[in-house]
Amino acid sequence: MPRDYARPEGHQLKIAVIRLPAKDRSRRIGSLVTNPGGPGASGVSFLRTSNQAFGEALRDRFDLVGFDPRGVGRSDPVRCLDYRQAEQRLLYDPPTTRAQVNAEATFWRAFVAACEARSGADLPYVGTVNAARDMDVLRAALGDRRLTYLGFSYGTYLGAFYADQFPRNVRALVLDGASDPKLTGEEFLLGHAEGFETALRAFAAYCVSTAGCPLGTGSVDRAVGKISGLQERAAREPLKNRADGRVPVDDDGVTQGIYTALYNRNYWPTLRQALIQAIDDGDGTGLFKLGYAQEMIAPLGALQAVNCVDKPFPADLAAVQDLADRAGKVAPHFGSFVVWPWLACAYWPVRPTRQPGAVTATGAPPILVIGTTRDPATPYKWAQSLADQLTSGVLLTYYGDGHTAYLTNAEKCIREPVEQYLISAQPPKRGITCKQTPLDPEGKGSPS
């Protein structure tokens, strides 16, 4: 792909693609292009590890296609710090003292300098607008006249920008766990932090309804207070870590473990057990295992490189500090934790290439947007906003928990309309809803 579409004969970027052929070749419809989110998550790795999560109807009728967007994974990735340097980031807490704030600024200046030194020529071109143009080249290379697409989280942002640039090339798009193109970076971070606060209360309500909940019984407020107490305790005296003795689990480790588990309610029983170990035995091993896995999923580099050019974030240290303080008020368990990594954008060498605004995709056929009412990472109101912006948007509401709906549960009322739409290109009726089945203490949904 051309690094700069204004100079198509110039430097080319490599895009890694993987394809799993349709099982029923006689009934094959075409390709189903997927994106797992991020930005920064590898679509190639996603398809290799998660193709079984797609319904049999989709695997029969479509070639499943994953790709690493420009700057990601195997596609001429943005390179910043090496692994050992980046690993140190896992041991660093959101700052609270002036010395820690200064250290935070020092780290992110060094991080950005490394990105510029190793990938500077690519940084102006890794934004979502260019990635969407790449996806249209990919569509044509796959031999599809129009695009069939299933995107999750950031993948909804990418899909929306594709539809806006190439509305006549859309066949069927599902945008699950929608991000809102109208948000500034500040609004994005505040919404993200508030979403996790909502999800924490939902987890607490689940936990106190089960026998042996380490957070007590009955009161969600008291249960959330016990989590606050655990964070404070770990800040004073870090918890043990039997998985990696180099890394005691402090308040940041507690937060990271909880944050990860809130993405998917199937992790809630695991989180419940990890909290039993932490509260009763001072053992943070379970929380560490949850949190460390999430850090490995979202590598530093591409995440900032794409976001920092896609939308404006706070432009200096004082503005980030102010935002972290405000986020801490609306989301006391996650606000500062969410905000501080975006200090990188204050030092980023490339200014945002677009300002927030509606994405309409005028002229596109119906586009299905899925919103989960207690989604921690992409709040439901974002899905409502995106469906309203798209001139052909159709909103499917999932009354439930967890980030995205199609891959994270087996609810028929999600999977069937999604698969029927992708196969037929005919959308479900407007106003369709789906309600999650209850989660038992072992983490299994009750039968439908």
N, C-alpha and C positions, 0 to 999 in steps of 0.2 A: 504494500500500500504506500502511496506517497506520504512522506512525513508532512508535507505542506500541500494541501489540495490546490492552492493557488499556483503551485509550481509542480505539476504532476510528473514532470520528467526529472525532477530532482531526486534527492535522497529518498530511498525506499525503506519502509519498516516491514519487518517480518511479523506475520500474524499466524499463531499456532492454532490449528483446527483439528478436531477429532469428530468422526462420524460413526455411529452405530447403525448399520443398515436395518431397514424395516424387516420384520419377520415374515410378513405376508406380502411378498413382492407383487403378487397379482392384484392386490388391492391397495398398493402404495399410493398415497396422496401426494407426497413430496417430502420436504425437509421440515423438521421442527427445530428451530434455532433456540437455544436456551442461554440464560445468563444467571448465575447464582447470587450476584450482588457484590458488595464491597463498598466502593470500588476497590479492586485489588484482588478479589477472589478469582482463582483460576477456573475458567469454564471447562478446560480440558480435564483437570483433576476432578472437578465436580461430576462430569459425565462418567468418568471411569469408575468413580466410587458410588454414585447415586443413581445409576440408570435403572436399577431395580425398583426405585421409588416411583417411577412413572407407571401409570396404569397400563395393563396389557393392551387395551384398545389403542393407545398412543404408540406403544412399541411395535404393534402389528402394522399400523398404517403409515407411520412416518419413519424416515431416517432421523434419529436423534443426533443433533449437532451441538457441540460445545466449542467455544473458542476463547482464547485469552485476548481481551481487548488490548489495544496498543498500550505499552508501558507496564504490562502485567505478565507475570509468570514467564512463559516461553516466548512471548511476543516482544522482543527487544525491551526487556523490563527496565523501568526506572531503578537505578542503583544508587544507594545512598551509603549507609554504614554497612560494614560487613556483619556477619551473623553474631560474632562474639561481641562487637560493640553494641548492636541492637539488643542483644540479650540483656545487657545491663539495664536497659529501659524497664525490664520486668521488675527490677528490684527498687524502683524509684517511686516514691509516693507523690501525689499532688501536693504542691507546696503550701505551707501555712505560715512560715516565718519569712522575714525579709531575706535571710541567707538562702533559704530554700527557693524562694522566687528567683533570686539571682542565679542559683544553680540551674533552675529550670530554663531560664533564658539562655544560659551558656550552652546547655545541652542542645536546645533547638537551633541556636545559631550554628553550632557545629554540624548538626544534622543537615540543615539546609545547605550549608557550604559543601558538604559531601555530596549531596544530590546534584548541586550545580557543577561540581568538579567532574562527576562521573557520568552525568546524564543531561548536562545543561542544554545541549543542542535540541534535545527532544522535548524539554519541559513545556515550551509554549504550545505544543501540538497534541498533548495527551488528553485533552478535555473530551467531554461527552459528545459535543457536536461532531468532532472528527471521528470518534468511535462509531457514531451512528452512520456516518458516511462509509466507514469501513464495512459495516454490517450490510449495506446495500451492495457493495462490491461482492461480499461473500454470498449474498442471495443470488446474484447473477452467476457467480462461479459454480454454485450448487445446481444451477439449471432451473431454478424456480422463478416463475413469472412474477409471483407476489410472495411476500414474506408471511410465514406462520411462525409465531414467536411466543415463548413462555419465559417471562422475566420475573425475578424475585428481588425485592428490596431495591438496591441501587439499579438492578436490572429493569425495574419499572421506569426509572428516570431515563435510562438508555432507550427503552422501547418507546416512551413518549416522545423523545427527541427524534427518533427514527420516523415515527408517524407524522410528526410536524414537518419534517424535511421531505418525506417521500410518501405522502398520503395515498397516492394512487398505486403505490407498490405494496400496500398492506392487504393481506388476505384475512388473517385473524391474529389478534394480539391479546394475550392475557398478562395483566400487570398485577402481580400478587405481592401485597405488602408495600403499598404505593408510597413513593416519595413525592413531595409537592414542589414543582418547579418555581412556584411563586415565592418560596422562602429565601430570605437572606441566610447567611451562615449563622448569624446570631439566633434567628428564629428557629433554624434547624436544630441547633444544639439545645436550646431551651426546650423545644418540643420533645427531643430525644430523651433528655434527662427526666422530664415529667412523665414520659411514657414508662420509663423504668420504675419510677415511684408508684405509678398506678399498678404495674405488674407485681411489684413487691407486696402491695396490699392484697392482691389477688392470691399470691402464694401464701401469705400469712393466713388468709381466710381458709384456704385448703388445709394448711397444716393444723390449725387449731381444731379442725373438724375430725382429725384422725387421732387414734389412741397413741399416747407416747410422744406427742409433739413436743420438741424441746423448747418451743416458744410459749408453752402453756395451753390453756383451753379457753374458749369463749370469746375473748376480746381481741379483735384485730389490732386495736391501738396498743394494747399491752404487748402483743406479739411483735409488732414493729419496734416497740421500745426495747425489747430484748435484743433485737438485731442491732439497734444503736448501741446498746450496752456492750455487745460483743465487739463491735468496731472500736469502741473506746478502750476496752480491755486489751485488744490486740495492739492498739497504738502504744499503750503503756508497756506491755510485755508481750512480744510476738508469740504466736502459737507454735507448737512443735510441727515439724515437717518430716515425716518418715520417708517421703518419696525423694527428697533432695535436701540434705542437711545444710547445704550452703544457703538455702533460702528460707529463713523463718517467715511465717505467715503473719504479717502485720495488718493494720487496718486496711491498707490498700489490697493486700492479698485476700482478705475477707470480702471486700467489695467486689473484686474481680471475679471470685468464685460465684458469688450470688448473681452478679450481672450476667455471667455466662449462662447459668441455669435458667434464668428467666426468659431466655430466647425460645425455649421449647418446653412446654409443660410436661413432656415425657421425662425431663430431667428433674422434675420437682421431687419425686421420691429420693433420688440420689442427693439432692440438695438437703432434704430433710435429714437424711442419715449423716451427711457431712456436718450439719449444724449440731446434731446430737454429739458427735465426736468433739466438735470445737467447744461447745458450751459445757458439756459434762466432764470432758477429759483434757481440755486445753490442747487438743490435737487438730491442727489445721490441714492435715494431709489431704482430706477429701476436697476441701475448698481449693487448695493449691492445684490439685489435678484438674478440677473444673476450669479454673481461671487460666492456667498455663496453656491448656489446649486451645482456648479462645485466642490468646495472644498469637499462637502459631498460625491460626486461620487467617488473621488479618495482619499481614506483614506491613511494617512501616515502609513508606516510600511511595508506592502507587496510590495508596489511600489518600495521602496528602496531595500528591502531585495532581490527581484528577480533581479533587474537591477544591483545592486552592485556586484553580483556574475556572471552575464551574460557577462559583458564586462568591460574593464578597464576605470575608470573615473579619473580625476585629483586627484593626490595622497596626496596633502597637501593644506593648506589654501592659500599659495602664488599662487599655480597653479590655484586654483579656482578663486581667485581674478583676475589673468591675463586673464583667460578665460571669466569671466564676463565682463571685460573691452573690450576684442575683440568682444564679442557677442554684446555689446552695440553699437559698431561701425557699424556692419552689420545689426543689428536689433535694432534701437534706442528705439523703444517702448516696446520691449519684451526681449531683450538680458539678462539684469541683472536679471529680473524677472524669466526667465527660468532657469538660471544657478545655482543660489545660493542654492536651495534645494538639489543639488547634492553634497554639501559639506559633507553630511552624508557619502558618499562613501569613503571620505578621512579618516574617523575614523572607517570605518566598520571593524569588527573583522575577517571577512573572505575575503580572496583575491579572485579575479575573477577565476572561474574554467575553463574558456576558453579564447582564444584570438580571435579577429575578423578574419573572414575568410569566403570564399564562402561556400554556402550550395548548393550542386548539386542534391541530391536525385536521383542519377543515378539508373536507373531501374524502376523508378516510371512511371505510366501512365501520360497522360497530366494533368498538374496542371494549373488552371486559376488564374492569378494575375490581380487585378484591381487597376489602378492608376488614381487619380483625379488630373488634371493639376494644380489646385490652392488649393490643400489640405493643410490646415495650419499645421497639426500635423505630417503628414507623406508625405513629398514632393514627387511629381511625379517621380523625378529621382530615388528615392528609389525603387519604383515599377519597373521601367525600369531595375535597377540593379538586383533585385531579379529574375525577369523573365529571364534575361540573365544568371544568375548563375544556375538556375534549368535546368537540361538537357532537361526536357519536359515542360518548362514553356511556357505559352501562355498569352500574355498581352492584356487586354482589357482597352482601354484608354477612360476615361470620361473627356471631355472638360467642366469643370465646377468648382464649389465651394463647400466647405464643406469637412468634414472629413469622409471618406468612401462614398460609392455610393449606395449600395443596399438598406440599411435601411433608408437612409435620403431623398429619393425622390421616385417618382413613374414613372420614365422614363422607357418606354417600352424597349428602346434599352439597358438598363442595366438589368432590371428584367427578360426579356425573355431569353436572352442567359445564364444568371446565372442559372435559373430554368431548362431550357432545358438540360444544361450540368449536373447538379446534378441528374436529373432524368435518363438521357440516358448514362451518363459517356462519352459522345462524346463532345469534346471541340468545341467552335466556331472557325471560320477560324482565322488565324493569321492576325494581323493588324486591327482587328475590333475596331471601335470607336463609341462613343456616345456623343452627344452634349446636354447640359442642355437647357431646355426651359427658357425663360425670367421670371424674378420675378417681379411681379407688386408691387406697394407700400404697399398693404395689405399682401404681402408675399405669394401670390398664383402663382403657375406656370401657364404660358399661355397654352392653350390646345395644345396637340400635333397634 
